Amino acid sequence: MTNPDELFVPSLEQLSLEVVAANDYWIVQKRHIQYLPGQLANALLSLLLTKGRLQSPVHLDLFRHSLTELHISGRHMHIQLGQEWVAYIADLRHLQHLSLIEAPRLKDRHLSSLTKLAGSLVSLDLSGCSGLTRNCLDVLQQLTGVQTLRLSGTSIRSPALDTISSLTALTQLHLGGCEILNDD
């Protein structure tokens, strides 16, 4: 007999999110999705990404008023991050935490629209985006509210990092896997 204390019972919130994500209800409920509390919007979008249900960046518009966190990885094989995806991401007005990791097709020129997030973004993770070079730093330096910046596994070299000295709020900078050059 199973001990009731060991029995996992999902919350009503989690069950609801699972049902919504398993069907296309989230697409037709546009008005309701737009005004979900941030925590629920974050959870729903994460679930949609995990299940491969978010096929087009156009659907990000549904989360424009509520999403505060977005994590897209190269593991979401159905998503090819590029200019169109980043343009829709930049319209997420309340986005504070953005993670676009392991996306080798993401290029410097794709990031230009992210400057719209300068007032809200506090953490940005571009780890594993090997297509990014020193040129993306011109855009990143405009994100003056960013406190945490992860550039591990990009093609950015240390001398180019002088460019981001304008990020006065920056408290964490991660550069693992980047080529670090010494003056020696």
Residue, then its C-alpha position, 0 to 999 in steps of 0.5 A: m500500500t502506498n503511503p499518502d505522504e509519498l504520493f505526488v499530487p500535481s496542483l490544480e495550476q499544473l494540471s490546468l497548464e498541462v491541459v492548455a499546453a496539450n491542446d490549442y486552447w492557448i491560441v484561441q484564448k488570446r485575451h486570457i493568455q495576454y493577462l495571465p500573471g507573470q508566473l503562470a505565463n512563464a510556466l505555460l510558455s516553458l511547457l509549450l516550448t518543452k512540448g514543441r507546441l510553440q511553432s511560430p514566433v508570432h505566438l509570442d505576442l500572446f505573452r507580450h503583457s505578462l512574460t517575465e522570463l524566457h528560456i529558449s535552447g538549441r534543444h528546442m529543435h523545432i525553433q531556429l532562432g534568428q531575426e524574426w524570433v528575436a524581433y518578437i522577443a523584443d516586444l515582450r514588454h516585461l521581460q526581465h530574464l532572457s536566455l537564448i542558449e546553444a543557438p549557433r545560428l544566432k548572429d550579431r545582426h539578429l540582436s539589434s531589436l533587443t535594445k527595446l528591452a533596455g528598461s526591463l532586462v536584468s539578465l541575459d544568457l547567450s551561452g553557446c551562441s557560437g555565431l556571436t562575435r565582438n560586433c554584438l557588444d555594440v547592442l549589448q552595451q545599450l542594455t544598461g540595466v543588465q546585471t548578469l551577462r553570460l557569454s560563455g561559448t561565444s566567439i567574443r574575445s576579451p579585448a572586445l569586452d571594453t565595449i561593455s564598460s557602460l553596463t554599470a549595473l553589471t555584477q556578473l559576467h560569465l565568459g567560460g569557453c571564450e578566448i581570453l587573450n593576455d598582454d604577455 
